[in-house]
Amino acid sequence: MYMTPLVCFSTCPDAASADRIATALVEERLAACVNVLPGVRSTYRWQGQVQRDDEILLVIKTGVDRLDALRERLATLHPYELPELIAVEATGGLPAYLDWIATETRAP
């Protein structure tokens, strides 16, 4: 089964929100897997000021056909006013793993 796989990135302010979002995305089949990586230090410009925060990085594996639904759901789950969501097309990978992503994100 072929679908275009995506690796998406989003940051969260704390472990509780990261775990809640990761669980919801997998349970709702919007992601096959979400890696939760603590210890990210982000430097960014927000409302005209340079900010620095410790964050948790989510690495979300999904398919391009689920991106719109993932985008909408992330916006409702996320505590930030403007959540990060960047999707990168995976141009290769182990075929069996890519098939697994497609299977696990198939809409019910």
Salt bridges, closest charged atoms under 4 A:
GLU28 OE1 - ARG73 NE 2.76
ASP54 OD1 - ARG41 NH1 3.34
ASP68 OD1 - ARG71 NH1 2.72
